[in-house]
C-alpha cells in the first residue's frame, strides 16, 4: 500500500502543466506533497544513488554561480531538472574523501601539529639537561609554576608526550571517517539556521535541504583549498582563512537570495552562522579525535 500523499491541486510544481492523474504528462514528475522528511530522502538516495547522470554536472554550475538557487528550486517543487540534494551531497562527499586522503597522506603531520598545538612543559634543551640530573634533584618549572624533582619532571614530560601522541593518532582515524562525522553533523547545521530564521516559521526540513547544498559547496571549496599546498608554499592558517572567507561569502549570498532580508541583517546572520559552523565542526573533530585516540590506545 502506498503511503504517499498526493496534492489536491492539479498544477505541476515542476513545469506548471495541468496534471490529470498522479504524474504530470508533460515532464513526468509525481504530483505528491513535497514536504519530504529526512528518512524519505535517505531512502530515495539509497534506491538510486548509483544512477549517475548529467544532472550532477548540470547542478554544479548553479551551485557555484547562483548561491541558494538549487535550494529555492527544491523548496518550490521544481525537482526534475536538478540532482536531489542528498544525492548531490553524497557524490561530492566521495570526491572530497579522495582529495582529503591524498592531502592527508602528504601534509597530515603538519596539519596535526597545527591543530594540536600543545605548549611543551620545557624546551628540548631543558629536557636534555633534566635527563642528566639525578632523580632527587630539584628543578623549578615555569610552566607548572612549582619546584619538582627531576624524576617527577621526566614523568610529567613522558605523560605529556603520550597524551599528544594519543590525540594525533585519533586525528588519523577521524580523517579516515570524516565523511561520517560531517554527515551526522548535517542536522546540527540545519538547527543553526532554524534558530537564525526562527521568526520565519519555516520547516526544519527546508533548512536541512539548504545545508546539504551548502555542505556540497563547502566540500568542493575545501577540495580546491587542499590542492593549494601542492602548488604553493602556504601556511595552514592561510588555508583556513581562505576557507572561512569563501564559506562566509557563499552563505551571505545564498541567504540573501533565499530570504531577501536587509543586507546588514544577512551579513550579521552569515557571520554568526559561519562562526558556528566552524566551531562546531572543529570541536566535534577534536573531541572525536581524543576519544578515538584513547579508545585505540586501550585496544592496543
C-alpha positions as CSV (number, residue, x, y, z in Angstrom):
1,X,0.0,0.0,0.0
2,X,1.4,3.4,-0.9
3,X,1.9,6.0,1.9
4,X,2.4,8.9,-0.5
5,X,0.2,11.9,0.0
6,X,-0.9,13.4,-3.4
7,X,-1.7,17.1,-3.9
8,X,-5.2,18.2,-4.4
9,X,-4.0,20.9,-6.7
10,X,-3.7,19.9,-10.4
11,X,-0.8,22.2,-11.4
12,X,2.6,20.5,-11.8
13,X,5.1,22.2,-9.4
14,X,7.9,21.5,-11.8
15,X,6.7,22.7,-15.1
16,X,3.2,24.2,-14.4
17,X,1.3,22.0,-16.7
18,X,-2.1,20.5,-15.7
19,X,-2.0,17.1,-14.1
20,X,-4.7,14.7,-14.8
21,X,-3.6,11.7,-12.7
22,X,-0.7,11.0,-10.3
23,X,2.0,12.0,-12.8
24,X,2.5,15.1,-15.0
25,X,2.1,14.1,-18.6
26,X,4.4,16.9,-19.7
27,X,7.5,16.3,-17.5
28,X,6.8,13.1,-15.6
29,X,7.0,14.5,-12.0
30,X,4.8,12.8,-9.5
31,X,2.1,15.1,-8.1
32,X,2.8,14.4,-4.4
33,X,3.1,16.7,-1.4
34,X,6.7,18.0,-1.5
35,X,7.4,18.3,2.3
36,X,9.7,15.2,2.5
37,X,11.2,14.1,5.8
38,X,14.8,13.2,6.2
39,X,14.3,9.4,6.2
40,X,12.3,9.6,2.9
41,X,15.2,11.4,1.3
42,X,17.7,8.8,2.6
43,X,15.6,6.0,1.2
44,X,15.3,7.8,-2.1
45,X,19.1,8.2,-2.2
46,X,19.8,4.6,-1.4
47,X,17.4,3.4,-4.2
48,X,19.0,5.3,-7.0
49,X,22.4,7.0,-6.0
50,X,24.3,4.6,-8.3
51,X,22.4,6.0,-11.3
52,X,24.9,8.7,-12.1
53,X,23.7,11.1,-14.9
54,X,24.2,14.5,-16.3
55,X,22.0,16.1,-13.6
56,X,25.1,16.1,-11.3
57,X,27.1,18.2,-13.7
58,X,24.2,20.5,-14.5
59,X,23.6,21.1,-10.8
60,X,27.3,22.0,-10.2
61,X,27.1,25.2,-12.3
62,X,24.2,26.9,-10.3
63,X,25.7,25.5,-7.1
64,X,28.7,27.8,-7.6
65,X,27.3,30.7,-9.7
66,X,23.9,31.1,-8.1
67,X,24.1,30.5,-4.3
68,X,20.8,29.4,-3.0
69,X,19.2,28.8,-6.4
70,X,19.2,25.0,-6.1
71,X,17.7,25.2,-2.6
72,X,14.9,27.5,-3.7
73,X,14.1,25.4,-6.8
74,X,13.7,22.4,-4.5
75,X,11.6,24.3,-2.0
76,X,9.2,25.3,-4.8
77,X,8.9,21.7,-6.0
78,X,11.0,22.1,-9.2
79,X,12.9,18.9,-8.9
80,X,13.1,17.2,-12.2
81,X,16.0,19.1,-13.8
82,X,18.4,19.0,-10.8
83,X,20.0,16.2,-8.8
84,X,18.4,15.7,-5.4
85,X,20.3,17.4,-2.6
86,X,21.1,14.3,-0.6
87,X,22.4,12.6,-3.7
88,X,24.5,15.6,-4.7
89,X,25.9,15.7,-1.2
90,X,27.0,12.0,-1.3
91,X,28.6,12.3,-4.8
92,X,30.5,15.4,-3.7
93,X,31.5,13.6,-0.4
94,X,33.1,10.8,-2.4
95,X,35.2,13.3,-4.3
96,X,36.0,15.1,-1.1
97,X,37.2,12.0,0.7
98,X,39.5,11.1,-2.2
99,X,41.0,14.6,-2.2
100,X,41.3,14.7,1.6
101,X,43.0,11.3,1.7
102,X,45.6,12.5,-0.8
103,X,46.1,15.7,1.1
104,X,46.4,14.0,4.4
105,X,48.9,11.4,3.2
106,X,51.2,14.3,2.2
107,X,50.5,17.0,4.8
108,X,48.9,15.1,7.6
109,X,51.6,15.5,10.2
110,X,51.9,19.3,9.5
111,X,48.1,19.6,9.8
112,X,48.1,17.7,13.1
113,X,50.9,19.8,14.5
114,X,49.0,23.0,13.6
115,X,45.7,21.7,15.2
116,X,47.1,20.0,18.2
117,X,49.3,22.8,19.4
118,X,50.2,21.9,23.0
119,X,52.8,24.1,24.7
120,X,55.6,21.8,26.0
121,X,56.4,21.8,29.7
122,X,60.0,22.5,29.0
123,X,62.1,23.3,25.9
124,X,64.0,20.5,24.1
125,X,67.3,21.9,25.5
126,X,65.9,21.9,29.1
127,X,64.6,18.4,28.6
128,X,68.0,17.1,27.6
129,X,69.5,18.9,30.7
130,X,66.9,17.3,33.0
131,X,67.8,13.9,31.6
132,X,71.3,14.3,33.0
133,X,70.2,15.1,36.5
134,X,69.8,12.6,39.4
135,X,66.2,11.7,40.3
136,X,66.2,13.7,43.6
137,X,67.5,16.9,42.0
138,X,65.1,19.9,42.4
139,X,64.0,21.8,39.3
140,X,61.8,24.9,39.1
141,X,59.4,24.6,36.1
142,X,57.9,27.9,34.9
143,X,55.0,26.4,33.0
144,X,54.0,24.5,36.2
145,X,54.9,27.3,38.5
146,X,56.4,25.0,41.1
147,X,59.5,23.1,42.0
148,X,59.6,19.3,41.4
149,X,62.2,16.6,41.4
150,X,63.9,15.6,38.1
151,X,62.2,12.2,38.2
152,X,58.7,13.9,38.6
153,X,59.5,16.2,35.7
154,X,60.6,13.4,33.5
155,X,57.4,11.5,34.3
156,X,55.4,14.6,33.5
157,X,57.2,15.1,30.2
158,X,56.6,11.5,29.2
159,X,52.9,11.7,30.1
160,X,52.6,14.9,28.0
161,X,54.1,13.1,25.0
162,X,51.8,10.2,25.4
163,X,48.7,12.5,25.5
164,X,50.0,14.4,22.5
165,X,50.5,11.1,20.6
166,X,47.1,9.8,21.6
167,X,45.3,12.9,20.2
168,X,47.3,12.9,17.0
169,X,46.6,9.2,16.4
170,X,43.0,9.9,17.0
171,X,43.1,12.5,14.2
172,X,44.3,9.8,11.8
173,X,41.2,7.8,12.5
174,X,38.9,10.8,12.3
175,X,40.1,11.8,8.9
176,X,39.6,8.3,7.6
177,X,36.0,8.6,8.7
178,X,35.5,12.3,8.1
179,X,32.5,11.6,5.8
180,X,30.6,10.0,8.6
181,X,31.4,12.8,11.1
182,X,30.2,15.6,8.7
183,X,27.1,13.6,7.6
184,X,25.9,13.3,11.2
185,X,26.5,17.0,11.7
186,X,24.1,18.0,9.0
187,X,21.1,18.0,11.4
188,X,23.1,20.2,13.8
189,X,24.0,22.6,10.9
190,X,20.3,22.8,9.9
191,X,19.3,23.6,13.5
192,X,21.7,26.6,13.5
193,X,19.8,28.1,10.5
194,X,16.5,27.2,12.1
195,X,17.4,29.3,15.1
196,X,18.6,32.2,12.9
197,X,15.4,32.3,11.0
198,X,13.0,31.2,13.8
199,X,10.6,34.0,13.1
200,X,10.1,32.8,9.5
201,X,8.3,29.7,10.9
202,X,9.9,27.7,8.1
203,X,10.1,23.9,8.2
204,X,13.2,22.3,9.7
205,X,13.5,20.1,6.5
206,X,13.9,23.3,4.4
207,X,17.0,24.2,6.4
208,X,18.2,20.6,6.1
209,X,17.9,20.9,2.3
210,X,19.9,24.2,2.4
211,X,22.7,22.8,4.5
212,X,23.1,19.8,2.1
213,X,23.7,22.2,-0.8
214,X,25.9,24.4,1.5
215,X,27.9,21.4,2.6
216,X,28.3,20.2,-1.0
217,X,29.7,23.6,-1.9
218,X,32.0,23.6,1.2
219,X,33.4,20.2,0.2
220,X,34.3,21.4,-3.3
221,X,35.8,24.6,-1.9
222,X,37.9,22.6,0.6
223,X,39.0,20.2,-2.1
224,X,40.3,23.2,-4.1
225,X,41.9,24.7,-0.9
226,X,43.6,21.3,-0.1
227,X,45.3,21.3,-3.5
228,X,46.9,24.7,-3.0
229,X,49.9,23.4,-0.8
230,X,50.8,21.1,-3.8
231,X,51.3,24.2,-5.9
232,X,52.4,26.9,-3.5
233,X,54.3,27.1,-0.2
234,X,51.4,28.2,2.0
235,X,50.7,28.2,5.7
236,X,47.7,26.3,7.1
237,X,46.4,29.4,8.8
238,X,46.1,31.0,5.3
239,X,44.2,27.9,4.1
240,X,41.8,28.2,7.0
241,X,41.3,31.9,6.3
242,X,40.6,31.2,2.6
243,X,38.1,28.5,3.5
244,X,36.4,30.7,6.1
245,X,36.1,33.7,3.7
246,X,34.8,31.6,0.9
247,X,32.2,30.0,3.1
248,X,31.2,33.4,4.6
249,X,30.7,35.0,1.2
250,X,28.7,32.0,-0.1
251,X,26.4,31.9,2.9
252,X,25.8,35.6,2.7
253,X,24.8,35.5,-1.0
254,X,22.7,32.4,-0.6
255,X,20.8,33.6,2.5
256,X,20.1,36.9,0.8
257,X,18.7,35.1,-2.3
258,X,16.5,32.8,-0.2
259,X,15.2,35.2,2.4
260,X,15.5,38.7,0.9
261,X,16.3,40.4,4.2
262,X,18.2,43.6,4.6
263,X,21.9,43.4,3.7
264,X,23.1,44.2,7.2
265,X,20.8,41.5,8.7
266,X,22.0,39.0,6.2
267,X,25.7,39.9,6.8
268,X,25.2,39.6,10.5
269,X,23.5,36.2,10.3
270,X,26.0,34.9,7.8
271,X,28.9,35.8,10.1
272,X,27.2,34.1,13.1
273,X,26.4,31.0,11.0
274,X,29.9,30.7,9.6
275,X,31.5,31.1,13.1
276,X,29.1,28.5,14.5
277,X,29.7,26.0,11.7
278,X,33.5,26.3,12.1
279,X,33.4,26.0,15.8
280,X,31.0,23.0,15.9
281,X,33.0,21.2,13.2
282,X,36.4,21.8,14.8
283,X,35.1,21.0,18.2
284,X,33.5,17.7,17.0
285,X,36.6,16.7,15.1
286,X,38.8,17.4,18.2
287,X,36.6,15.6,20.7
288,X,36.2,12.7,18.3
289,X,40.0,12.5,17.8
290,X,40.6,12.5,21.6
291,X,38.1,9.7,22.1
292,X,39.4,7.8,19.1
293,X,42.9,8.1,20.3
294,X,42.0,6.9,23.8
295,X,40.0,4.0,22.5
296,X,42.7,2.9,20.1
297,X,45.3,3.1,22.9
298,X,43.1,1.0,25.2
299,X,42.6,-1.6,22.5
300,X,46.3,-1.8,21.7
